[in-house]
Amino acid sequence: MSAIGPDDLLDRPHVQQVAGDHRGGFYRPRPGNHEGGDADGVTLEAYRWNNLPAGTAARTLSMVILLPFMLINLAIWMRPAGARSDPVIKALCRLLALTLTGMYVLSIVGIALDVIAWKCMSSPECLAGRSWLSWLGGRPAGLRLAVLALAPAAAIGLLWGLSARPTLPFSVSGAANQTLSAHRLTAVGRWDNEPLVGRLRSIHVAAAFATLDLSLLGARAAQGLSIGTVALTAGAGLLLITCAILLCTPPLTAPADRRLDRLVSVLRTIALGLTVLVWIHVLFSSASWPERNGLPGYNLTVVGLFIGQAVLLAALGAVLFWHRDRQPDGALSLGFGALAASVAAISLALTFSAELAYRVSDVLNRGAPTAEALVTSPPRACIWAILGFTLAVLATLVVAGVASLVSRPGRKRAAASIVARDFPDAPNDAGPRLRQVRKAIAHARFTERLVPLAVLYACLAGIGMTMVALGLLPTPPGDLIQRYVGLPASFVDFGIGVGSYLIAAIIVGLVIGGIFAHRTPGFRRYVGVLWDLGTFWPRAAHPFAPPCYAERAVPELTCRITHLVDSGNTVVLSGHSHGSVLLAATVLQLPPRVTERIALLTHGSPLRRLYARLFPAYVNDEVIHEVADRVDWRWVNLWRDTDPIGGRVFPPPRTDEAPGAAGREATVDRRLRDPHDVIAPAGDLFPPAVKGHSPCESDEAFDEWARNLADRIR
């Protein structure tokens, strides 16, 4: 089981689909293939799930627009193992997710209403030569705002439509309904998540339109307060408060609650109706608007949203610290995985929003420096956000470089010891190849330091986000820093420009990654692993996050494996990379009559190296032991020292342990020497390649262990 193509996985040129559909299904070699899959009574069958839950276009969109939503959704699954803090952490994560929706709306508001409708359309220089804008130039401000308000409304509708795409009906996975394991990992793919996602969707849509309403009403209030403005503002504020309260109520996750479903549906309808009233109220405003500086109330709204996020993050950090995971594997993330993911999500959303406003403003300025074209400059909060993100990234890169240099001697010594053990009789002319292998092993061992670096970035980004509050000051960033720090304003402006291009490069890189991660196997091996990690978990915090592929894959695997076993087959399940995690979740849902006839062969598995450290409440030693117990320890996990992602599924035996003390755990993990040799075999000019995280199907050891496991079942 893997995300690569079925012909590559089966190593057969001609395959046919025997179950599933075009998005995910099971494949076998075609009958009559001279390399067929039925030799020695063994039938090869591959499960392909790389088109779940979306195609290339949707994945590319998700890598950029939906990435912050995906990260905040990850945060709710990264909580500590203790159950006492679950309700509070879930509520805080969902409230933070709601602020991300508000930030998304405010970013479009900043471009459409502040930069274009308010600033550009008030400037003859900005409108000159732009017929697509000049037709609104000179019109009443209310008309301009009403017309441009259609842009954020359309943006909300876009996310609403993307998140409402139909999914697999839960009735087809009814085999997984009965409770077979008490572990939380079995929640993936077992329970119907659509009611929760539907309620979250309605709440977020209502909050999004309420945020748009408050932005329009804040500008309208600059004319002077009226009864209509006050009433509509109170209604929009009450709507937002109701949304926040609903996200904290325990019945939100109930599988069937028609009253709650009707309530959130009514709430969404009220939000739509209120938006129409606000739009009419702004459109027909007859009094003059004070067109100076930026959109009235916009900077204050952005900073207020940031302050709310800071309070929620502080509360989340306090709860996580009090209930932090004290297990050895949890020490690497210090128990703050949920906080790090939340800060990263908010930081990226803020940065992307600021960059978009900055680029649009730059285009409208026709490339003139911002200081020379203040009429169409982006909101100051956006400029401070770019500066804070740049400083956080540069500081993290510096620390990462120092960590790499400091840890390099130790990693090199460990790599040299491994290579000396694997190739004791290497010829003298194999020196360059041995150095390449040592370098690959040393690089792979740096993975353990990435989690602390991610936590460090989250802390620095959180500190950098405080700079957004300086956007309330009338002084530009360069002048303020020159006055109190001493750096020249021109140097600060240059740094802001460099940071803007850095963000643009990151966005372009994400687009390229979204396109090529599922087209180029080598590229996908490393970039696609982040996508698979983020979309493995169901949407429980943000409804606009990418859909979860495990919600379909786990029930589909459960159904297929049960069918094969009930048909009299013995089944060896093979999973590479994230496929091994899918298999672990699937095994926990299979009935005993099925687990008696299956065995596990995993390779490149991130179960312990990534999942146990990032998701301690769902993947831990207890869960891994139960998976092994269910298959009666018919489990072999192949791993390589050159693999930066996969590794052992059980901890290595301690040096002070007596031989054989590890017991059955020692029978699971089987290390593969990589590469197979450092000299070219007879008839070849090149030595075997370093495979790293590549699948192991082409290794001789894979076939040997597959046969061994099949014999153990029989």
C-alpha positions in Angstrom: 0.0 0.0 0.0 1.4 3.3 -1.0 0.6 6.7 -2.7 2.7 6.0 -5.8 1.2 4.6 -9.0 0.0 1.0 -8.9 2.2 -0.1 -11.8 5.3 1.2 -10.0 4.2 -0.3 -6.7 3.4 -3.8 -8.2 6.5 -3.5 -10.4 4.3 -4.7 -13.3 3.8 -2.8 -16.6 0.1 -3.8 -17.0 -2.3 -3.6 -14.1 -6.1 -3.5 -13.7 -8.4 -2.0 -11.1 -10.3 -4.7 -9.1 -12.1 -2.4 -6.5 -12.6 1.2 -5.7 -12.9 4.1 -8.1 -10.7 6.7 -9.9 -9.8 8.5 -6.7 -8.6 5.5 -4.8 -8.7 1.8 -5.4 -7.2 -1.7 -5.5 -5.1 -2.9 -8.4 -3.7 -6.3 -9.6 -1.5 -7.4 -12.5 -3.6 -8.2 -15.6 -4.3 -11.9 -16.1 -2.0 -13.4 -18.7 0.8 -11.0 -17.9 4.0 -13.1 -18.4 5.3 -11.4 -15.2 1.9 -12.0 -13.5 1.1 -11.7 -9.9 -0.1 -15.3 -9.2 3.2 -17.1 -9.1 3.6 -19.7 -6.3 0.0 -19.1 -5.3 0.7 -15.5 -4.3 -1.6 -12.7 -5.6 -0.2 -9.2 -5.6 -2.6 -6.3 -4.9 -1.9 -2.6 -4.5 -4.0 0.1 -2.9 -3.5 3.5 -4.5 -4.7 6.5 -2.5 -2.7 9.4 -3.9 -5.9 11.0 -5.5 -7.5 11.2 -2.1 -8.9 13.6 -1.3 -8.3 15.8 -4.3 -6.6 16.2 -7.6 -3.4 18.1 -8.5 -5.2 21.5 -8.9 -6.9 21.3 -5.6 -3.7 20.1 -3.9 -1.8 23.1 -5.4 -4.5 25.5 -4.1 -4.3 23.8 -0.7 -0.5 24.1 -0.5 -0.9 27.9 -0.6 -4.3 29.2 0.4 -5.4 26.4 2.7 -2.0 25.7 4.4 -2.7 27.8 7.5 -6.1 26.1 7.9 -4.4 22.7 7.6 -1.9 23.6 10.3 -4.5 24.8 12.7 -6.4 21.6 12.1 -3.2 19.7 12.9 -2.9 21.5 16.2 -6.1 20.0 17.6 -4.7 16.5 17.0 -1.2 17.3 18.5 -2.5 17.7 22.1 -0.8 15.8 25.0 -1.8 12.3 25.9 -3.8 13.2 29.0 -7.6 13.4 28.6 -8.3 16.0 31.3 -7.2 18.9 29.1 -8.9 17.8 26.0 -12.1 19.9 26.1 -10.1 23.1 26.9 -7.5 22.5 24.2 -10.2 21.6 21.6 -12.1 24.8 22.4 -9.0 27.0 22.2 -7.9 25.4 18.9 -11.4 26.0 17.4 -11.4 29.6 18.6 -8.0 30.1 17.0 -9.3 28.5 13.8 -12.2 31.0 13.9 -9.7 33.9 14.1 -7.9 32.5 11.0 -11.2 32.8 9.1 -11.5 36.4 10.3 -7.9 37.1 9.2 -8.7 35.6 5.8 -11.7 37.9 5.3 -9.7 40.9 6.6 -6.9 40.3 4.2 -9.3 40.5 1.2 -11.0 43.5 2.9 -7.6 45.2 3.2 -6.9 44.8 -0.5 -10.4 45.4 -2.0 -11.8 48.0 0.4 -8.7 49.7 1.9 -6.1 49.7 -0.8 -8.3 49.8 -3.9 -11.8 51.3 -3.0 -10.6 53.8 -0.4 -7.0 54.8 -1.4 -6.6 54.1 -5.1 -10.0 55.3 -6.2 -9.4 58.6 -4.3 -6.2 59.2 -6.1 -6.2 60.5 -9.7 -2.6 59.3 -10.1 -3.6 55.8 -9.2 -6.6 55.8 -11.5 -4.7 57.2 -14.5 -4.6 54.8 -17.4 -6.7 52.2 -15.6 -10.1 52.1 -17.2 -11.1 49.0 -15.2 -10.9 51.1 -12.0 -11.5 54.7 -13.2 -15.2 54.0 -13.9 -15.7 54.0 -10.1 -13.3 56.9 -9.5 -15.0 60.0 -8.2 -18.1 58.0 -7.2 -19.4 58.3 -3.7 -17.4 56.3 -1.2 -20.4 54.2 -0.2 -20.9 53.0 -3.8 -17.2 52.2 -4.2 -17.2 50.2 -0.9 -20.4 48.3 -1.8 -19.1 47.3 -5.2 -15.7 46.2 -4.0 -17.3 44.4 -1.0 -18.4 41.8 -3.5 -14.7 40.6 -3.7 -14.5 39.4 0.0 -18.0 38.0 -0.3 -16.9 36.0 -3.4 -13.8 34.8 -1.5 -15.9 33.5 1.4 -18.1 31.8 -1.2 -15.1 30.2 -2.7 -14.0 28.6 0.5 -17.5 27.6 1.3 -17.9 25.8 -2.0 -14.5 24.0 -1.7 -15.2 22.8 1.8 -18.7 21.6 0.9 -17.6 19.1 -1.8 -19.3 15.7 -1.3 -17.4 13.0 0.4 -17.8 9.2 0.6 -21.1 8.3 2.3 -20.4 7.0 5.7 -22.9 4.1 5.3 -20.4 2.2 3.1 -18.0 2.0 6.0 -20.4 0.5 8.5 -18.1 -2.4 9.2 -16.0 -0.1 11.3 -18.8 1.1 13.5 -18.4 -1.4 16.3 -15.9 -0.5 19.1 -12.9 -2.7 18.7 -10.2 -0.7 20.4 -10.1 2.0 23.1 -7.2 3.8 21.5 -7.8 7.2 20.1 -6.1 6.4 16.8 -9.2 4.4 15.9 -11.2 7.6 15.7 -9.6 8.1 12.3 -12.0 6.6 9.8 -14.4 5.1 12.3 -16.9 7.8 13.2 -18.9 10.0 10.8 -17.1 13.3 10.8 -19.5 15.1 8.3 -21.9 16.4 10.9 -19.0 18.2 12.8 -17.6 19.6 9.6 -21.0 20.8 8.5 -21.6 22.6 11.8 -18.1 24.1 11.7 -18.7 25.2 8.1 -21.9 27.0 9.0 -20.3 28.7 12.0 -17.3 29.9 10.0 -19.3 31.1 7.1 -21.5 33.1 9.5 -18.4 34.5 11.3 -16.8 35.4 8.0 -19.8 37.4 6.8 -20.1 39.0 10.2 -16.4 40.1 9.9 -17.1 41.6 6.5 -20.1 43.4 8.0 -18.1 44.9 10.8 -15.5 46.1 8.4 -18.1 47.9 6.3 -19.9 49.3 9.4 -16.6 50.5 10.9 -16.0 52.7 7.8 -19.7 53.8 7.8 -19.4 54.9 11.4 -16.8 57.5 10.3 -19.7 59.5 8.8 -21.3 59.6 12.2 -23.3 57.1 14.2 -26.9 56.5 13.3 -29.6 54.2 14.7 -29.2 51.8 11.7 -25.4 51.7 12.0 -25.5 51.0 15.7 -28.2 48.3 15.3 -26.4 46.5 12.5 -23.1 46.7 14.4 -24.7 45.2 17.5 -26.2 42.4 15.4 -22.9 41.5 13.7 -21.1 41.6 17.1 -23.7 39.4 18.7 -23.4 37.0 15.7 -19.7 36.7 16.2 -20.1 36.1 20.0 -22.7 33.4 19.3 -20.3 31.7 16.8 -17.5 31.7 19.4 -19.8 30.3 22.1 -21.0 27.5 19.9 -17.4 26.4 19.1 -16.9 25.8 22.8 -20.0 23.7 23.4 -19.4 19.9 23.9 -22.5 18.9 21.8 -20.7 20.4 18.7 -19.2 16.9 18.1 -22.4 14.9 18.6 -23.0 12.5 15.7 -26.7 13.4 15.5 -28.2 16.6 17.0 -30.9 18.0 14.7 -31.5 21.0 17.0 -27.9 22.0 16.8 -27.9 21.5 13.1 -30.9 23.7 12.7 -29.4 26.3 15.0 -26.1 26.7 13.0 -28.1 26.7 9.7 -30.3 29.5 11.0 -27.2 31.3 12.2 -25.7 31.2 8.8 -28.9 32.4 7.1 -29.1 35.3 9.6 -25.5 36.2 8.7 -26.3 36.2 5.0 -29.4 38.4 5.5 -27.5 40.8 7.8 -24.8 41.1 5.1 -27.4 42.1 2.6 -28.8 44.8 4.9 -25.3 46.1 5.7 -24.5 46.2 2.0 -27.6 48.3 1.3 -27.0 50.5 4.3 -23.5 51.3 3.0 -24.5 51.7 -0.7 -27.2 54.3 0.0 -25.3 56.3 2.5 -25.8 59.9 1.4 -23.5 61.9 3.8 -19.9 62.7 2.9 -17.1 60.2 3.9 -13.9 61.5 5.5 -11.5 60.1 2.8 -8.2 60.4 4.5 -5.5 58.0 5.6 -6.8 54.4 5.3 -10.2 52.7 5.6 -11.6 53.9 8.9 -11.3 51.3 11.7 -9.4 48.8 9.5 -6.0 49.0 11.3 -7.8 48.9 14.7 -9.8 45.8 13.6 -6.6 44.0 12.5 -4.8 44.8 15.7 -7.8 43.8 17.8 -7.9 40.5 16.1 -4.2 40.0 16.8 -4.7 40.8 20.4 -7.4 38.2 20.6 -5.2 35.6 19.0 -2.4 36.5 21.4 -4.7 35.9 24.4 -5.9 32.6 23.0 -2.3 31.5 22.3 -1.2 32.4 25.8 -4.1 30.4 27.2 -3.3 27.5 25.0 0.4 27.6 26.1 -0.6 27.7 29.8 -2.9 24.7 29.4 -0.2 22.7 27.4 2.5 23.6 30.0 0.3 22.4 32.8 -0.6 19.1 31.0 2.6 18.7 29.1 3.7 15.3 28.0 6.6 14.0 30.1 7.3 10.9 28.1 10.8 10.7 26.5 9.5 11.0 22.9 7.4 14.0 23.9 10.4 15.8 25.3 11.6 16.8 21.8 8.6 19.0 21.2 8.4 20.0 24.9 4.8 19.1 24.8 3.9 22.2 22.8 3.2 20.7 19.4 -0.3 22.2 19.4 1.0 25.6 20.3 3.8 25.5 17.7 1.3 24.5 14.9 -1.2 27.2 16.0 1.5 29.9 16.0 2.8 28.7 12.6 -0.7 28.7 11.1 -1.4 32.3 12.3 2.0 33.5 11.3 1.7 32.1 7.8 -1.8 33.5 7.4 -0.7 36.9 8.6 2.4 36.9 6.4 0.6 35.7 3.3 -2.2 38.4 3.8 0.4 41.1 4.4 2.4 40.0 1.3 -0.7 40.0 -0.9 -1.7 43.6 0.3 1.9 44.7 -0.2 2.2 43.3 -3.8 -1.2 44.8 -4.8 -0.2 48.1 -3.4 3.2 47.9 -5.2 1.4 47.2 -8.5 -1.0 50.1 -8.0 2.0 52.4 -7.2 3.5 51.3 -10.5 6.6 50.2 -8.7 7.3 53.5 -6.9 8.7 53.2 -3.4 6.0 53.0 -0.8 7.3 56.1 1.0 6.9 58.1 -2.1 3.3 56.9 -2.8 1.6 56.9 0.5 -1.8 57.3 -1.2 -1.9 53.6 -2.2 0.4 52.1 0.5 -0.6 48.9 2.2 -1.9 49.1 5.8 0.9 49.6 8.2 0.0 46.5 10.1 0.8 44.5 7.0 4.3 46.2 6.7 5.0 45.4 10.4 3.8 41.8 9.8 6.3 41.3 6.9 9.1 42.7 9.0 8.3 40.4 12.0 8.1 37.3 9.8 11.4 38.2 8.1 13.2 38.6 11.4 11.7 35.3 12.7 12.8 33.4 9.6 16.3 34.8 9.6 16.8 34.1 13.3 15.5 30.5 12.8 17.9 30.0 9.9 20.8 31.2 11.9 20.0 28.9 14.8 19.5 26.0 12.4 22.9 26.7 10.9 24.5 26.8 14.3 22.7 23.6 15.3 23.8 21.9 12.1 27.5 22.9 12.7 27.4 21.9 16.4 25.8 18.6 15.8 27.8 17.7 12.7 30.8 16.1 14.5 28.5 13.8 16.4 26.4 12.9 13.4 29.6 12.3 11.4 31.0 10.0 14.1 27.8 8.0 14.2 27.7 7.8 10.4 31.3 6.7 10.3 30.7 4.0 12.8 27.7 2.7 10.8 29.6 2.7 7.5 32.6 1.0 9.1 30.3 -1.8 10.4 28.5 -2.2 7.1 31.5 -2.2 4.8 34.5 -3.4 6.8 36.2 -4.8 3.7 35.6 -1.9 1.3 38.5 -1.5 -1.2 40.7 1.6 -1.1 39.2 3.0 -4.3 35.7 3.1 -2.6 36.7 6.1 -0.5 34.6 8.7 -2.4 31.5 6.5 -2.3 32.0 5.8 1.4 32.1 9.6 2.0 28.8 9.9 0.1 27.2 7.2 2.3 28.4 8.8 5.5 27.1 12.2 4.3 23.7 10.7 3.6 23.5 9.1 7.0 24.6 12.3 8.8 21.9 14.3 6.9 19.2 11.7 7.8 20.1 12.0 11.5 19.4 15.7 11.5 15.6 15.0 11.4 15.5 14.7 15.2 16.5 18.4 15.4 13.7 19.7 13.1 11.0 19.5 15.8 12.9 21.7 18.3 13.6 24.1 15.4 9.9 24.2 14.5 9.1 25.1 18.2 11.8 27.8 18.1 10.3 29.3 14.9 6.9 29.3 16.5 8.2 31.2 19.5 10.1 33.7 17.4 7.1 34.1 15.1 4.8 34.7 18.1 7.2 37.4 19.3 7.3 38.9 15.7 3.6 39.0 15.6 3.5 41.5 18.4 5.0 44.0 16.0 1.6 44.1 14.2 0.3 46.2 17.1 2.8 48.9 16.1 0.6 49.4 13.0 -1.7 51.6 15.1 1.1 54.2 15.3 1.2 56.9 12.6 4.9 56.7 12.2 6.2 54.4 9.3 8.4 51.4 10.5 11.6 52.8 9.0 11.3 56.1 10.8 10.3 54.5 14.1 13.2 52.0 14.1 15.6 54.8 13.1 14.4 56.9 16.0 14.6 54.3 18.8 17.1 51.7 17.5 19.4 53.7 15.4 19.2 51.7 12.1 18.8 53.9 9.0 15.3 54.1 7.7 16.5 53.2 4.2 18.0 50.0 5.6 14.8 49.0 7.3 12.8 49.7 4.1 15.3 47.6 2.2 14.8 44.7 4.7 11.0 45.0 4.3 11.4 44.7 0.6 13.7 41.7 0.9 11.2 40.1 3.3 8.4 40.7 0.8 10.4 38.9 -1.9 11.2 36.1 0.5 7.6 35.6 1.2 6.8 35.7 -2.5 9.5 33.1 -3.1 7.9 30.8 -0.4 4.5 31.1 -2.0 5.9 30.3 -5.5 7.8 27.4 -3.9 4.6 26.1 -2.4 2.8 26.3 -5.8 5.7 24.4 -7.4 5.6 21.9 -4.6 1.9 21.4 -5.0 2.3 20.7 -8.7 5.3 18.4 -8.7 4.8 16.7 -5.4 2.4 14.2 -7.0 4.0 14.1 -10.4 7.7 13.5 -9.7 8.3 10.5 -7.4 11.6 11.8 -6.1 10.2 15.3 -5.3 7.1 13.8 -3.7 9.2 11.6 -1.4 10.1 14.6 0.7 7.6 17.4 -0.1 4.6 15.2 -0.3 5.2 13.7 3.1 4.1 17.1 4.6 0.9 17.0 2.6 0.2 13.4 3.7 0.9 14.3 7.3 -1.5 17.2 7.2 -4.3 15.5 5.4 -4.2 12.2 7.4 -6.2 13.8 10.2 -10.0 14.6 9.9 -11.2 18.2 10.0 -11.9 18.8 13.6 -10.9 22.5 14.1 -11.2 24.3 10.7 -13.8 23.3 8.1 -11.8 24.9 5.3 -8.8 22.7 5.8 -8.1 20.1 3.0 -10.3 17.0 3.4 -8.9 14.0 5.2 -7.9 11.0 3.0 -7.9 8.6 6.0 -11.6 9.0 6.5 -12.1 7.0 3.3 -8.9 5.0 3.1 -9.2 3.3 6.5 -12.8 2.0 6.0 -12.0 1.0 2.4 -9.0 -1.0 3.6 -11.0 -2.5 6.4 -13.7 -3.7 4.0 -11.2 -5.0 1.5 -9.0 -6.9 3.9 -12.1 -8.4 5.6 -13.3 -9.6 2.2 -10.0 -11.1 1.3 -9.7 -13.0 4.6 -13.3 -14.2 4.5 -12.6 -15.5 1.0 -10.0 -17.9 2.5 -6.9 -15.9 1.8 -4.0 -15.2 4.1 -2.9 -11.5 3.7 0.4 -9.9 4.2 -0.2 -6.1 4.4 2.7 -4.0 3.2 2.7 -0.2 3.8 5.4 2.3 2.9 5.8 5.7 4.7 2.3 7.1 5.6 0.9 3.8 4.3 2.2 2.2 7.4 0.2 4.6 9.6 -2.9 3.8 7.6 -2.3 0.1 8.2 -1.9 0.7 12.0 -5.2 2.5 12.1 -6.8 -0.2 10.0 -5.5 -3.1 12.1 -7.0 -1.5 15.2 -10.5 -1.8 13.5 -10.3 -5.3 12.2 -12.2 -8.1 14.1 -10.1 -10.9 15.6 -11.2 -13.4 13.0 -9.5 -11.2 10.4 -6.3 -10.3 12.4 -5.7 -14.0 12.9 -5.0 -14.3 9.1 -2.9 -11.2 8.4 0.7 -10.0 9.0 2.3 -6.6 8.7 5.4 -5.6 6.6 6.1 -1.9 6.9 9.0 0.1 5.5 10.0 3.7 5.7 7.5 4.0 8.5 7.2 7.4 10.4 5.1 5.9 13.1 7.6 6.5 15.9 9.9 9.1 14.4 7.2 11.6 13.4 3.8 10.6 14.6 4.7 9.4 18.1 6.5 12.7 18.7 3.9 15.0 17.1 0.7 13.2 18.1 1.4 11.6 21.5 -2.3 11.3 22.3 -2.9 9.1 19.2 0.4 7.3 18.5 2.4 6.0 21.4 4.0 2.8 22.7 0.7 1.5 24.0 -0.9 1.9 20.5 2.1 0.4 18.7 2.1 -2.6 21.1 -1.6 -3.3 20.5 -1.1 -3.2 16.8 1.6 -5.9 17.2 -0.6 -7.9 19.6 -3.5 -7.9 17.2 -1.4 -9.6 14.5 0.3 -11.8 17.1 3.6 -10.1 16.5 3.6 -11.1 12.8 5.1 -7.8 12.0 8.4 -6.8 10.3 9.5 -3.2 9.9 12.3 -2.5 7.5 14.3 0.7 8.0 17.5 2.3 6.7 20.0 4.6 8.4 19.9 6.8 5.3 16.1 7.4 5.6 15.4 11.0 7.0 11.7 10.2 7.5 11.2 6.5 8.4 12.8 4.5 11.1 12.2 2.0 13.9 8.7 1.5 15.3 10.1 0.3 18.7 12.8 2.0 20.7 16.3 0.5 20.3 17.5 -1.7 23.2 19.4 0.2 25.8 23.1 -0.5 26.2 22.6 -1.7 29.8 20.0 -4.2 28.8 20.8 -7.9 28.9 20.7 -9.7 25.5 17.2 -10.8 24.8 15.6 -8.4 27.3 13.7 -6.5 24.6 11.7 -9.7 23.9 9.3 -9.7 21.0 10.0 -6.0 20.2 13.4 -7.0 18.9 11.8 -9.3 16.3 9.9 -6.4 14.5 12.5 -3.9 13.4 14.9 -5.1 10.8 17.6 -2.8 9.6 18.6 -2.8 5.9 22.1 -1.9 4.8 22.0 1.1 2.5 23.4 1.1 -0.1 23.7 -2.6 -0.7 27.4 -2.2 -1.7 29.8 0.7 -2.3 31.5 -0.8 -5.4 29.9 -1.4 -8.8 28.8 -5.0 -9.4 30.1 -7.0 -12.3 28.9 -5.7 -15.6 28.1 -2.2 -14.3 30.0 1.0 -14.1 28.1 2.5 -11.1 27.7 1.4 -7.5 24.2 0.7 -6.1 22.3 3.9 -5.3 21.6 5.2 -1.8 17.8 4.6 -1.5 17.0 6.6 1.6 13.2 6.9 1.9 12.5 4.9 -1.2 10.2 1.9 -1.0 11.8 -1.4 -0.2 9.9 -3.6 -2.7 12.9 -4.0 -4.9 15.1 -5.2 -2.1 15.7 -9.0 -1.8 15.1 -8.7 1.9 11.5 -7.5 1.2 10.6 -10.7 -0.7 12.3 -12.9 2.0 10.4 -11.3 4.8 7.1 -11.3 2.9 7.5 -15.1 2.4 8.5 -15.5 6.0 5.4 -13.6 7.3 3.1 -15.6 5.0 4.6 -18.9 6.4 4.0 -17.6 9.9 0.3 -17.0 9.2 -0.1 -20.5 7.8 
